[in-house]
């Protein structure tokens, strides 16, 4: 990442993502203990249903809108037409979706209070303009807004969620703060768009254009949001759902660090590709793949090693089953880190969305089928195995379709290098179990030793990315 603005955007986005890691360490242990597995599972199940139905309100318009704005970001009138057209289209589809949601309520039957609160979720989606700011690479405002919203949410959770029965209050806080956070950005949009005649606002072309991005969204839901829904449908157990919900949340906390890079690079790659600057596109793809491997390999190996200490500290008693689920899902840190990047930079940005769709549909079918077989036998553990298997197959297909933009020989070399370094780190972390340290002391020592050992090895073998980083720091000090 040699481009200064790209570095700035990534740093801003990474700061936010790091906060999303730190802040759940404050709230999740508290919520897990207060709401317990049953309450956490009820909220996760209801939100999964709302998420699954909610994709029909968005219909891929956020991804479509981001790409359109990235292409025309220098044209204020064109961006204005895109903003108004997509916004009215989302309001229209959201209204229809809410009517369908009302009709489905008698068939859902479970957690009715939580079910109705999820109406706020649909409204929040309708007025979410994050896609526009991402398209114009205006990340500073997005990060500031998101941080403030999360802090307000945390304060409210500690202030008002006190007992297991407060799961309804918890749902209102989580969905309400997100909704208000989306509303407060509306005045800021005036800086980037102009008022246009209503006759120039067209809805149907945007709905039609977004359909190609809608297909993978539906398929992806099968092996993400639908996992939790299927655990509820098949096992009829809030506890199993709670185990999966909390285990996935732990992995997701780490995962956001590696997947956040796509957010800042996708608009840039789309813009470079529209200008036919293919050489710089190849360089960006190569550099970001290496960066993802450098971060994701030790994070995955480290999480597998520290899971027995992390789960009791993070979630408390009653979540012992989460340890094995976390260890299985930890593989997703590498797999999803690569697949989200490759699908965005090598397929979506290059106009190969149909190929990306076929990969996701095949993976979704595999995940759904494996869920039907494994969840009745293994519960949440079966869902975790199905998810990792499906995501790995999808990554393999993404690599095949995006091979012309990926330097596979170099990527394989990076993979082996960071894998070996991560394995050495994992052995050192494992050895700490025999030092006599317990609980929090052992956990902190594992994290510290893991970081020191991993980067020390990279320094000793003179890894290019690490050496360049050190060189840049030294140059900056000289200039200061």
C-alpha positions in Angstrom: 0.0 0.0 0.0 2.1 2.8 -1.3 -0.7 5.2 -1.9 -0.9 7.7 1.1 -4.6 8.2 1.0 -5.2 4.4 0.8 -2.9 4.0 3.9 -4.8 6.7 5.7 -8.1 5.0 4.9 -6.9 1.6 6.0 -5.5 3.0 9.2 -8.8 4.8 10.0 -10.7 1.7 9.2 -8.3 -0.5 11.2 -8.6 1.8 14.2 -12.4 1.3 14.1 -12.0 -2.4 13.6 -9.6 -2.6 16.5 -12.2 -0.8 18.6 -14.7 -3.4 17.5 -12.3 -6.0 19.0 -11.7 -4.1 22.2 -15.2 -3.0 22.9 -16.8 -6.6 22.8 -14.2 -7.7 25.3 -16.0 -5.2 27.6 -19.6 -6.1 26.7 -19.7 -9.7 25.6 -18.6 -11.2 28.9 -21.1 -9.1 30.7 -24.0 -9.9 28.3 -23.1 -13.6 28.2 -23.3 -13.8 32.0 -26.5 -11.6 32.4 -28.5 -13.0 29.5 -27.0 -16.5 29.8 -26.9 -18.9 26.8 -30.7 -19.0 26.6 -31.1 -15.2 26.3 -28.1 -14.8 24.0 -29.5 -17.6 21.8 -32.9 -16.0 21.6 -31.5 -12.7 20.5 -29.2 -14.4 18.0 -32.0 -16.6 16.6 -34.4 -13.6 16.2 -31.7 -11.4 14.6 -30.7 -14.3 12.2 -34.3 -14.4 11.0 -34.5 -10.7 10.6 -31.2 -10.6 8.7 -32.3 -13.4 6.4 -35.6 -11.6 5.6 -33.8 -8.2 5.5 -31.6 -9.2 2.5 -34.7 -8.9 0.3 -35.0 -5.3 1.3 -31.5 -4.4 0.3 -31.2 -6.7 -2.7 -27.5 -6.1 -3.2 -28.0 -2.4 -3.6 -25.3 -1.4 -1.0 -22.6 -3.3 -2.9 -24.0 -2.1 -6.3 -24.2 1.5 -5.0 -20.6 1.5 -3.6 -19.3 0.3 -7.0 -21.3 2.9 -8.9 -20.2 5.7 -6.7 -16.5 4.6 -6.9 -16.7 4.7 -10.7 -18.3 8.2 -10.9 -17.0 9.8 -7.7 -15.6 12.8 -9.6 -19.0 13.7 -11.0 -21.2 15.3 -8.3 -24.4 15.2 -10.5 -23.9 11.5 -11.3 -23.3 10.6 -7.7 -26.4 12.6 -6.7 -28.6 10.6 -9.1 -27.1 7.3 -7.8 -27.7 8.4 -4.1 -31.3 9.4 -4.6 -32.2 6.6 -6.9 -30.8 3.9 -4.6 -32.2 5.5 -1.5 -35.8 5.6 -2.8 -35.4 2.1 -4.2 -34.3 0.9 -0.7 -37.3 2.6 0.9 -39.6 0.9 -1.6 -38.2 -2.6 -1.1 -38.0 -2.1 2.7 -41.7 -1.2 2.9 -42.6 -4.4 1.0 -40.3 -6.5 3.2 -41.9 -5.2 6.4 -45.3 -6.1 5.1 -44.1 -9.6 4.4 -42.5 -9.7 7.9 -45.9 -8.8 9.4 -47.5 -11.6 7.5 -44.9 -14.1 8.7 -45.2 -13.2 12.4 -47.8 -15.9 13.3 -45.7 -18.6 11.7 -42.5 -17.7 13.7 -44.1 -18.3 17.1 -40.9 -17.9 19.2 -39.7 -14.8 21.0 -42.5 -12.5 19.8 -41.3 -9.4 21.7 -37.9 -9.7 20.1 -39.5 -10.3 16.8 -41.3 -7.0 16.7 -38.3 -5.1 17.9 -36.5 -6.2 14.7 -38.7 -3.7 12.7 -36.0 -1.2 13.8 -33.4 -3.3 12.1 -35.3 -3.0 8.8 -35.6 0.8 9.1 -31.9 1.1 10.0 -31.0 -0.8 6.8 -33.2 1.5 4.7 -31.4 4.7 5.9 -27.9 3.3 6.0 -25.7 5.4 3.7 -22.3 3.8 4.6 -22.1 2.4 1.0 -22.0 6.0 -0.4 -19.2 7.1 1.9 -17.2 4.0 1.2 -17.6 4.6 -2.6 -16.1 8.1 -2.3 -13.5 6.8 0.2 -14.7 9.2 2.9 -13.7 6.9 5.8 -12.9 9.5 8.6 -16.6 10.4 9.0 -17.7 6.8 8.9 -15.2 5.7 11.6 -16.1 8.6 13.9 -19.8 7.9 13.6 -19.4 4.2 14.2 -17.2 4.7 17.2 -19.6 7.1 18.8 -22.6 4.8 18.2 -20.8 1.8 19.7 -19.7 3.8 22.8 -23.3 5.0 23.4 -24.6 1.4 22.9 -22.0 0.1 25.5 -23.0 2.7 28.1 -26.7 1.8 27.6 -26.1 -1.9 27.9 -24.3 -1.5 31.2 -26.9 1.0 32.4 -30.1 -0.9 31.5 -29.4 -4.6 31.0 -29.3 -6.1 34.5 -31.1 -9.5 34.4 -31.8 -12.3 32.0 -35.3 -10.9 31.3 -33.7 -7.7 29.9 -33.0 -9.4 26.6 -35.8 -7.2 25.1 -34.1 -4.0 26.4 -30.8 -5.3 25.0 -32.3 -5.8 21.6 -33.8 -2.2 21.6 -30.4 -0.8 22.5 -28.5 -2.7 19.9 -30.9 -1.9 17.1 -31.9 1.5 18.2 -28.4 2.9 18.4 -27.6 1.6 14.9 -30.8 3.2 13.6 -30.0 6.6 15.2 -26.4 6.4 14.0 -27.6 6.0 10.4 -29.9 8.9 10.7 -27.3 11.4 11.9 -25.2 11.1 8.7 -28.0 12.5 6.5 -27.1 16.2 6.9 -23.5 15.4 6.1 -24.5 14.0 2.7 -25.3 17.5 1.4 -21.6 18.2 1.1 -21.2 15.6 -1.6 -24.5 15.7 -3.5 -26.8 18.2 -5.1 -30.6 18.5 -5.2 -31.9 17.1 -8.6 -35.3 17.2 -10.2 -37.6 14.4 -9.2 -37.9 13.5 -12.9 -34.2 12.5 -12.9 -34.6 10.1 -10.0 -35.0 6.5 -11.3 -35.6 3.5 -9.1 -36.1 0.5 -11.4 -32.6 0.7 -13.2 -30.9 0.5 -9.8 -33.1 -2.4 -8.6 -32.3 -4.2 -11.9 -28.6 -3.4 -11.6 -28.3 -4.6 -8.1 -29.8 -8.0 -8.8 -26.5 -9.6 -9.8 -25.2 -8.7 -6.3 -28.5 -9.9 -4.7 -27.9 -13.5 -5.7 -24.7 -14.1 -3.7 -26.2 -12.2 -0.8 -29.0 -14.8 -0.6 -26.6 -17.7 -1.0 -24.2 -16.3 1.6 -27.0 -16.0 4.1 -27.4 -19.8 3.9 -24.0 -20.3 5.5 -23.8 -17.3 7.8 -27.1 -16.0 9.2 -29.1 -19.2 8.4 -26.6 -21.3 10.4 -28.0 -19.9 13.6 -31.6 -20.1 12.3 -31.1 -23.8 11.4 -29.7 -24.6 14.8 -32.9 -23.2 16.3 -35.2 -25.0 13.9 -33.5 -28.4 14.1 -32.4 -28.6 17.7 -35.2 -26.4 19.3 -32.5 -25.4 21.8 -31.6 -21.9 22.7 -28.5 -23.3 24.4 -27.1 -24.7 21.2 -27.8 -21.5 19.5 -26.1 -19.6 22.3 -23.0 -21.7 22.1 -22.7 -21.1 18.3 -23.6 -17.4 18.7 -20.9 -16.7 21.3 -18.2 -18.9 19.7 -18.8 -17.2 16.3 -18.7 -13.8 18.0 -15.2 -14.5 19.5 -13.9 -15.5 16.0 -15.6 -12.5 14.4 -13.8 -10.1 16.8 -10.5 -11.3 15.3 -11.9 -11.7 11.8 -12.8 -8.0 11.3 -9.1 -7.1 11.3 -8.3 -9.1 8.2 -11.6 -8.6 6.4 -11.6 -4.8 6.9 -8.9 -4.4 4.2 -11.5 -5.1 1.4 -13.6 -2.2 2.6 -10.9 0.4 1.8 -9.3 -1.3 -1.3 -12.4 -2.2 -3.3 -13.4 1.3 -4.3 -9.7 2.0 -5.3 -9.5 -1.2 -7.4 -12.8 -0.4 -9.1 -11.5 3.1 -9.9 -8.1 1.8 -11.2 -9.8 -0.9 -13.3 -12.2 1.7 -14.9 -9.0 3.6 -15.9 -7.5 0.4 -17.3 -4.5 0.7 -14.9 -4.0 -3.1 -14.8 -0.4 -3.1 -13.6 -1.3 -1.2 -10.4 -4.3 -3.5 -9.9 -2.0 -6.6 -10.0 0.4 -4.9 -7.5 -2.4 -4.1 -5.1 -3.8 -7.6 -5.3 -0.4 -9.1 -4.6 0.4 -6.8 -1.7 -3.0 -7.1 0.0 -3.0 -10.9 -0.2 0.5 -11.0 1.4 -0.7 -8.6 4.1 -3.8 -10.7 4.8 -1.6 -13.9 5.2 0.9 -12.1 7.5 -2.0 -11.2 9.8 -4.4 -14.0 9.5 -2.1 -17.0 9.9 -0.8 -16.2 13.4 -4.3 -15.0 14.5 -5.8 -18.3 13.5 -3.1 -20.4 15.1 -3.1 -18.2 18.2 -6.8 -18.4 18.7 -6.7 -22.2 18.4 -4.1 -22.4 21.1 -5.6 -19.9 23.6 -9.3 -21.0 23.2 -9.2 -23.1 26.5 -8.2 -20.0 28.5 -10.1 -17.4 26.5 -13.6 -19.0 26.6 -13.9 -19.2 30.4 -12.5 -15.7 30.8 -14.5 -14.2 28.1 -17.9 -16.0 28.5 -17.8 -17.4 32.0 -19.2 -20.8 33.2 -21.6 -22.9 31.1 -19.9 -22.2 27.7 -17.3 -25.1 27.8 -18.7 -26.5 24.5 -17.6 -23.2 22.8 -13.9 -24.1 23.1 -14.0 -26.8 20.3 -16.4 -24.6 18.2 -14.0 -21.6 18.5 -11.1 -23.8 17.4 -12.9 -25.0 14.3 -14.2 -21.6 13.4 -10.7 -20.1 13.9 -9.8 -21.5 10.4 -12.2 -18.9 9.0 -9.8 -16.1 9.9 -7.5 -17.2 7.1 -10.2 -18.5 4.7 -12.5 -15.5 4.9 -9.7 -13.0 5.0 -8.5 -14.3 1.6 -11.9 -15.0 0.0 -13.4 -11.6 0.8 -10.3 -9.9 -0.6 -10.1 -12.1 -3.8 -13.8 -12.0 -4.5 -13.8 -8.2 -4.2 -10.5 -7.3 -6.0 -10.3 -10.1 -8.6 -14.0 -10.8 -9.4 -16.4 -8.0 -8.3 -14.1 -5.1 -9.3 -13.2 -6.8 -12.6 -16.9 -7.4 -13.7 -16.8 -11.1 -12.9 -19.8 -11.1 -10.5 -21.5 -14.0 -12.3 -18.5 -16.2 -11.6 -18.4 -15.0 -8.0 -22.2 -15.8 -7.7 -21.7 -19.4 -9.0 -19.0 -19.9 -6.3 -21.1 -18.7 -3.5 -24.2 -20.6 -4.6 -22.2 -23.9 -4.8 -20.8 -23.2 -1.3 -24.2 -22.3 0.1 -25.6 -25.6 -1.2 -22.8 -27.5 0.4 -23.2 -25.7 3.7 -27.0 -26.2 3.7 -26.7 -29.9 3.0 -24.0 -30.4 5.6 -26.1 -28.5 8.2 -29.0 -30.9 7.6 -26.7 -33.9 8.2 -24.5 -32.6 11.0 -26.7 -30.3 13.1 -29.1 -33.1 14.2 -26.0 -35.2 15.3 -23.6 -32.6 16.6 -25.7 -29.4 17.2 -23.6 -26.2 17.0 -20.4 -28.1 16.4 -21.9 -29.5 13.2 -22.8 -26.1 12.0 -19.2 -24.9 12.6 -17.8 -27.8 10.6 -20.2 -27.1 7.7 -19.4 -23.4 7.6 -15.6 -24.0 7.5 -15.9 -26.6 4.8 -18.2 -24.5 2.6 -16.0 -21.3 3.0 -12.9 -23.3 2.1 -14.4 -24.6 -1.1 -15.6 -21.1 -2.0 -12.1 -19.7 -1.6 -10.7 -22.4 -3.9 -13.2 -21.5 -6.6 -12.5 -17.8 -6.1 -8.8 -18.5 -6.7 -9.6 -20.4 -9.9 -11.8 -17.7 -11.4 -9.5 -14.9 -10.3 -6.2 -16.6 -11.2 -5.3 -14.1 -14.0 -5.0 -11.4 -11.4 -3.3 -13.4 -8.7 0.5 -14.3 -8.7 -0.1 -17.8 -7.4 3.6 -18.7 -7.1 4.3 -15.7 -4.9 1.1 -16.2 -2.9 2.0 -19.9 -2.2 5.5 -18.7 -1.0 3.9 -16.2 1.4 1.4 -18.9 2.6 4.2 -21.4 3.5 6.4 -18.7 5.1 3.7 -17.3 7.4 2.3 -20.8 8.1 5.7 -22.1 9.4 6.2 -18.9 11.5 2.7 -19.4 12.9 3.4 -23.0 13.8 6.6 -22.1 15.7 4.6 -19.4 17.5 1.9 -22.0 18.3 4.4 -24.4 19.8 5.8 -21.7 22.1 2.3 -20.7 23.2 1.4 -24.3 24.0 4.6 -24.7 26.0 3.4 -22.0 28.4 0.9 -24.4 29.8 3.6 -26.1 31.7 4.9 -23.0 33.4 2.3 -23.2 36.2 0.5 -20.0 35.1 -3.3 -20.1 35.4 -6.3 -18.4 33.9 -5.8 -14.7 33.1 -2.0 -14.8 33.8 -1.6 -17.7 31.3 -3.8 -16.0 28.8 -2.0 -12.7 28.8 1.4 -14.5 28.7 0.3 -16.5 25.7 -0.8 -13.4 23.8 2.4 -11.5 24.6 4.8 -14.4 23.8 2.9 -15.2 20.6 3.3 -11.6 19.3 6.9 -11.4 20.3 7.9 -14.8 18.9 6.0 -14.4 15.6 7.5 -10.9 14.7 10.9 -11.9 16.0 11.0 -14.8 13.5 9.9 -12.5 10.7 12.6 -10.1 11.6 15.3 -12.9 11.7 14.3 -14.2 8.3 14.2 -10.6 7.0 10.6 -10.7 5.8 10.1 -7.9 3.2 7.0 -6.4 4.7 8.4 -6.2 8.2 11.8 -4.8 7.0 10.0 -2.2 4.9 7.9 -1.2 7.9 11.0 -0.8 10.0 12.7 1.2 7.3 9.7 3.5 7.0 9.7 4.1 10.7 13.4 5.0 10.7 12.9 7.4 7.8 10.1 9.1 9.5 12.2 9.6 12.6 15.0 11.1 10.6 12.5 13.5 8.9 11.2 14.5 12.3 
